Amino acid sequence: MKFLQELLMGLVCTSLTVASLSPGMAQAGANLVTKPSTYSVTETIDRIEKVVTAKGMKIFARIDHSGEAKKVGLDMRPTELLIFGNPKGGTALMVARPTAAIDLPMKALAWEDKDGKVWLTYNSPDLLQERHAVPTELTSKLDPIGKLLEQAVE
């Protein structure tokens, strides 16, 4: 009987944890930002690509996760990742804290949930400060990027 009670409690805790990770809520200590997009996954990434290049940033890669999954016979909801940045800005952060290179360049993820709603997810600049101890005066230069990404999906 005790085993069943513990199992039930474990399932309840797991359910609460999964429920707390729903889109739009703060995740990973509020360093992971998720906002709704009014566009398809591809359109969302197209729009972000356009605004970041207009600001002089470089596109390093565009990864169509769902397209690659399809190529190997797997099913995945539309999901695309854009990796972008500005070497002039990002290098200073990586020089200050070399481990920051694991989280740079910047990334924008567009994905579709089970209900067909599209979301934009990106790391807040606070991640670099908290995870790598990058000085605030350097990470604060990335603050406008979040606003830029969000404007692209409105």
C-alpha positions in Angstrom: 0.0 0.0 0.0 2.8 2.4 0.9 4.4 1.7 -2.5 1.2 2.7 -4.3 0.9 5.9 -2.3 4.5 6.8 -3.1 3.9 6.0 -6.8 0.8 8.1 -6.9 2.6 11.0 -5.2 5.5 10.7 -7.7 3.0 10.9 -10.6 1.3 13.9 -9.1 4.6 15.7 -8.7 5.7 14.8 -12.2 2.3 16.1 -13.6 2.8 19.4 -11.7 6.3 19.8 -13.0 5.2 19.1 -16.6 2.3 21.5 -16.3 4.5 24.2 -15.0 6.6 24.1 -18.2 3.7 25.2 -20.4 4.6 27.8 -23.1 4.5 31.5 -22.1 5.6 30.8 -18.5 9.0 31.5 -17.1 11.2 28.5 -17.5 14.7 27.6 -16.6 14.9 30.4 -14.0 13.3 33.0 -16.3 16.3 32.8 -18.6 14.3 31.1 -21.3 11.8 33.5 -22.8 8.8 32.1 -24.7 6.4 34.4 -26.6 3.5 33.6 -29.0 4.0 34.2 -32.7 1.2 35.2 -35.0 3.0 33.6 -38.0 3.9 30.1 -39.1 7.2 28.6 -37.9 8.9 29.3 -41.2 7.5 32.8 -41.5 8.6 33.5 -37.9 12.2 32.5 -38.6 12.1 34.4 -42.0 10.9 37.6 -40.2 13.6 37.2 -37.5 16.3 36.6 -40.1 15.2 39.8 -41.9 15.3 42.0 -38.8 18.6 40.8 -37.4 20.4 41.1 -40.8 18.9 44.6 -41.1 20.6 45.4 -37.8 23.9 44.2 -39.2 24.0 40.8 -37.5 25.2 37.7 -39.3 23.2 34.5 -39.8 25.5 31.6 -38.8 23.0 28.8 -39.4 19.3 28.0 -39.9 18.3 24.5 -38.8 15.0 22.9 -39.8 14.7 20.3 -37.0 11.4 19.0 -38.2 12.6 18.8 -41.8 15.7 16.8 -40.8 13.5 14.5 -38.7 11.3 13.9 -41.7 14.4 12.9 -43.8 15.0 10.0 -41.4 11.4 8.9 -41.3 10.5 10.6 -38.0 7.5 12.9 -37.3 8.0 16.2 -35.5 5.9 19.3 -35.4 7.4 22.3 -37.3 10.5 23.5 -35.4 13.3 25.8 -36.7 16.3 27.3 -35.1 18.1 30.4 -36.2 21.7 31.0 -35.0 22.8 34.6 -35.4 24.9 37.3 -33.9 27.5 40.0 -34.3 31.2 38.9 -33.9 32.1 42.4 -32.8 29.7 42.3 -29.9 29.8 38.6 -29.0 33.6 38.3 -29.0 33.9 40.7 -26.0 31.6 38.4 -24.0 33.5 35.3 -24.9 36.9 37.0 -24.1 35.5 38.0 -20.7 34.2 34.5 -20.0 35.3 31.8 -22.5 32.6 29.4 -21.4 30.0 31.9 -22.7 30.9 30.5 -26.1 28.7 27.5 -25.4 25.7 29.8 -25.4 26.7 32.1 -28.1 25.9 33.1 -30.8 22.3 34.0 -30.1 19.5 31.6 -31.0 15.9 32.0 -31.9 13.7 28.9 -31.8 10.3 28.9 -33.5 8.1 25.8 -32.8 4.6 24.7 -33.1 2.7 23.1 -30.2 0.2 20.2 -30.3 -2.7 22.7 -30.9 -1.0 24.3 -33.9 0.1 27.5 -32.0 3.5 28.9 -32.9 5.9 30.1 -30.3 9.2 31.9 -30.2 11.8 30.9 -27.6 15.1 32.5 -26.9 17.6 32.8 -24.1 17.6 36.0 -22.1 20.9 37.9 -21.8 20.7 37.2 -18.1 21.6 33.6 -18.9 25.1 34.6 -19.7 25.4 36.7 -16.6 24.0 34.0 -14.3 25.5 30.9 -16.0 28.9 32.3 -16.9 29.4 35.4 -14.7 29.6 37.6 -17.8 29.7 41.2 -16.5 26.4 43.1 -16.6 27.9 45.9 -18.7 28.5 43.4 -21.4 25.3 41.4 -21.3 23.2 44.6 -21.1 24.3 45.3 -24.7 22.2 42.2 -25.8 19.0 43.5 -24.2 17.6 45.1 -27.4 17.8 41.7 -29.2 14.9 40.3 -27.2 12.7 43.3 -28.1 13.8 43.0 -31.7 12.8 39.3 -31.8 9.5 39.9 -30.1 8.6 42.8 -32.5 9.3 40.4 -35.4 6.6 38.0 -34.3 3.9 40.5 -33.3 
